[in-house]
Each structure stands twice: as C-alpha cells, then as structure tokens.
Amino acid sequence: FGKCNCKIQKKEKSVIVDGKETFIGDFRSPSEIPWNKYNVDGVIEASGVFISLKDCEGHLKSGAKKVIITAPSKDAPMYVYGVNEKEYKNEKIISNASCTTNCLAPLAKLINDKFGIIEGLMTTVHAATATQKVVDGASKKDFRSGRGVMQNIIPASTGAAKAVGSVIPSLNGKLTGMAIRVPVSNVSIVDLTVKTEKPTSLEEIKELIKKESEGELKGIMGITEDEVVSSDFNGDSRSSIFDYKASIALTPTFFKLLCWYDNEYGYSYRVVDMLEYVLKK
C-alpha cells in the first residue's frame, strides 16, 4: 500500500497518528484489558486466538459493549455486511465471518434470490497469510500447511463456502469448497461453480450484479469487464468484484463465476461497517 503519509509519534503506552492518540497494551487475555478506562464501546477481536463466545466474554467484563470476531466462529452468530446484517438481533458478541465468505456470500445471495442455486463448489485462489510458513516447517494443522508459502501452490481447507449456509439458511448444505494458497502477498479470487434452478446467461448475471452494485450493494459488490490481474485490486474496499470476462458458462444452468477481493483491505472495511452498524442498535 506504500508509505503511510501520516505524522506518527510515540509515547510509552500509546501511539499518536495525525493527532489522534491510541492506547497500546500487552495482555494475555481479554479480561485484563481496561476497556472501561478508555471508554471503549466496540472491540474488534482480531487476534485469531479468541474466536468463541466464551473466549470473548472477557471483553464484556472489561467494559466493552459489543465485540466483533474477525474470523468464523463455531458458536457466535455470523453476519456478513450487505447480506444479512439486517437480521442482527442485538447480540453482544458476533462473528464477521472471513474475507472469503464476505466475497462469496453477496454473489451467492444474488444468484440464489434471482435464479435459485441447486448446488455449488467454491475454490478460492488465496494470497499468502501470516499463519503460513516462509520456509518448510512443522504445522499443527496438516502436513501441507507446513510447506513454504513462497515456493509452492498449496491446496488447503476452508470453511468459507459452508459458512454461507449460516449467513443464508436457504443455501445450507448446498455449497462447499476449498482453498488454493498461492505465493502472492495480497488479493485473492473466488471461483464459484454453480448449478442454477432457472436458466439464465452470463450477460443476465452481469446485468443483475451491475444493477445491485449501483444500488443496495454499492461499495460492497462491483463488476469489471477489463482484462485485469490480481494487483489491480490492491487497496480495493469492495468485498466482491465480479470478473465478467473471466467467468464462463457451459449450459444455461451451469456457470463458473469469478470474483476478486482484497482479502486484507476490503475485509477490514466490512469489519468497520459492521461495527458501526451494531453500535447503533
């Protein structure tokens, strides 16, 4: 993203960016963080460690009013901004799902609402992340995950497609998927191969996405008809950008639909959108 053109100062326990001071601390558990002291209303739990309701209760005990987990959770309610945030029931701890679910869910919802989805398979060709190894080493997850990210294309598991079923109940059990980790630093692409109930065409799908991306999903979905590559989406704040020229159809009910997403920047925007939304409730 280049150089940060901000004035940055540091203190012993805070950092000041363009005159705005932010407290910095080092704690082992959420219950140790003095949120009350700093009048914090909303917490973004992005450690990757505390991803259950029980794990995050400490934030509430420390004074926070709402907590958003930036990962899928086994027991926290899951919301994707632009898809099901209006169903929010004022829960104090929620999950914002993953960057991949935030890319896939708006696309899947549009296709399912308009044409119906019988079944589908998703593959995300995903940029490297901090959990991967730079060189070969031991991994608690599985053997492949221990291989060096910069030297390999690595098949991996992902719950992103199944998580769509939690966000859109009518799609529960109809989607599953996998990830292919590749040696690029940022930007990923979702490939949704889907069978629809009603016949349609790529052109009709394009027009549907274009209409919605200029309406209710403005700033969340987008569309491109240019011959783009991954780096063209560095710093793109949208969750899902449909690539019309890269998508293909086999029959009027069988499609391969591709959507780009900046898995860091775009997802961060949705986390902030979701936090602002829940704090108003």
Backbone hydrogen bonds, N-H to C=O, Kabsch-Sander energy under -0.5 kcal/mol:
donor,donor_aa,acceptor,acceptor_aa,energy
5,N,3,K,-0.8
6,C,4,C,-1.7
8,I,6,C,-0.7
9,Q,16,I,-2.7
11,K,14,S,-2.9
15,V,22,T,-2.2
16,I,9,Q,-3.2
17,V,15,V,-0.6
17,V,20,K,-2.4
18,D,7,K,-3.0
18,D,16,I,-0.6
20,K,17,V,-2.0
21,E,19,G,-0.6
22,T,15,V,-2.8
24,I,13,K,-2.4
32,E,29,S,-1.7
33,I,30,P,-1.4
35,W,33,I,-2.1
36,N,62,S,-1.9
38,Y,34,P,-0.9
38,Y,35,W,-0.6
39,N,36,N,-1.3
40,V,35,W,-2.0
43,V,66,K,-2.6
45,E,43,V,-0.8
45,E,68,I,-2.6
46,A,44,I,-1.2
51,I,49,V,-1.1
56,C,52,S,-1.7
57,E,53,L,-0.8
57,E,54,K,-0.8
58,G,55,D,-0.5
59,H,56,C,-1.2
60,L,56,C,-0.9
61,K,57,E,-2.2
62,S,58,G,-1.4
63,G,60,L,-1.5
64,A,59,H,-2.3
65,K,41,D,-2.3
66,K,41,D,-2.1
67,V,92,K,-2.7
68,I,43,V,-2.7
69,I,67,V,-0.5
69,I,94,I,-3.0
70,T,45,E,-2.2
71,A,69,I,-0.9
79,Y,95,S,-2.8
83,V,80,V,-2.2
84,N,80,V,-2.0
85,E,80,V,-0.7
87,E,84,N,-1.8
88,Y,85,E,-1.7
94,I,67,V,-2.4
95,S,77,P,-3.3
96,N,69,I,-2.9
97,A,71,A,-0.6
102,N,98,S,-2.1
103,C,99,C,-1.1
104,L,100,T,-2.8
105,A,101,T,-2.9
107,L,103,C,-0.8
108,A,104,L,-2.9
109,K,105,A,-2.6
110,L,106,P,-1.9
111,I,107,L,-2.3
112,N,108,A,-2.7
113,D,109,K,-2.8
114,K,110,L,-1.8
115,F,111,I,-2.9
116,G,111,I,-1.1
116,G,112,N,-0.6
118,I,116,G,-0.5
118,I,195,K,-3.0
119,E,195,K,-1.0
120,G,174,K,-2.4
121,L,193,T,-2.8
122,M,176,T,-2.4
123,T,191,D,-2.3
124,T,178,M,-2.0
125,V,123,T,-0.6
125,V,189,I,-2.7
126,H,124,T,-1.0
126,H,180,I,-2.2
128,A,184,V,-2.5
132,Q,129,T,-1.7
133,K,145,S,-0.6
137,G,146,G,-2.7
146,G,142,D,-0.5
146,G,143,F,-1.4
147,R,144,R,-1.9
149,V,133,K,-3.3
150,M,134,V,-0.6
151,Q,148,G,-0.9
152,N,148,G,-0.6
154,I,152,N,-0.6
154,I,181,R,-2.9
156,A,179,A,-3.1
158,T,177,G,-0.5
163,A,159,G,-2.3
164,V,160,A,-0.8
164,V,161,A,-0.7
165,G,161,A,-0.6
165,G,162,K,-1.2
166,S,163,A,-1.0
167,V,163,A,-1.4
168,I,164,V,-3.6
171,L,168,I,-2.6
172,N,169,P,-1.7
174,K,171,L,-2.2
175,L,171,L,-0.7
176,T,120,G,-1.2
178,M,122,M,-2.0
179,A,156,A,-2.9
180,I,124,T,-2.9
181,R,154,I,-3.2
182,V,126,H,-2.6
184,V,182,V,-2.1
188,S,261,Y,-2.9
189,I,125,V,-1.8
190,V,259,C,-3.2
191,D,123,T,-3.0
192,L,190,V,-0.6
192,L,257,L,-3.1
193,T,121,L,-3.2
193,T,191,D,-0.7
194,V,192,L,-0.7
194,V,255,F,-2.6
195,K,119,E,-2.6
196,T,194,V,-0.5
196,T,253,T,-2.2
197,E,115,F,-0.6
197,E,116,G,-1.7
198,K,115,F,-2.3
200,T,252,P,-2.7
205,I,201,S,-2.4
206,K,202,L,-2.8
207,E,203,E,-2.2
208,L,204,E,-2.1
209,I,205,I,-2.5
210,K,206,K,-2.6
211,K,207,E,-2.3
212,E,208,L,-2.3
213,S,209,I,-2.6
214,E,210,K,-0.8
214,E,211,K,-0.6
215,G,212,E,-1.0
217,L,212,E,-2.3
218,K,215,G,-1.6
219,G,221,M,-0.6
220,I,217,L,-2.3
221,M,217,L,-2.7
222,G,240,S,-1.9
224,T,242,F,-2.7
228,V,226,D,-1.6
232,D,229,V,-1.6
233,F,230,S,-2.3
234,N,231,S,-1.4
236,D,233,F,-2.0
237,S,235,G,-0.5
239,S,220,I,-1.5
240,S,220,I,-1.8
241,I,260,W,-2.3
242,F,222,G,-2.6
242,F,240,S,-0.6
243,D,258,L,-3.0
244,Y,224,T,-2.0
244,Y,242,F,-0.9
245,K,224,T,-0.5
247,S,243,D,-1.1
248,I,256,K,-2.0
250,L,254,F,-2.6
251,T,254,F,-1.1
254,F,251,T,-1.4
255,F,194,V,-2.5
256,K,248,I,-2.9
257,L,192,L,-3.0
257,L,255,F,-0.5
259,C,190,V,-2.4
260,W,241,I,-2.7
261,Y,188,S,-2.2
262,D,238,R,-0.6
263,N,261,Y,-1.1
266,G,262,D,-1.2
267,Y,262,D,-1.0
268,S,264,E,-1.9
269,Y,265,Y,-1.7
270,R,266,G,-1.5
271,V,267,Y,-2.0
272,V,268,S,-2.0
273,D,269,Y,-2.5
274,M,270,R,-2.7
275,L,271,V,-2.4
276,E,272,V,-2.6
277,Y,273,D,-1.9
278,V,274,M,-2.5
279,L,275,L,-2.0
280,K,276,E,-0.7
280,K,277,Y,-0.8
281,K,278,V,-0.9
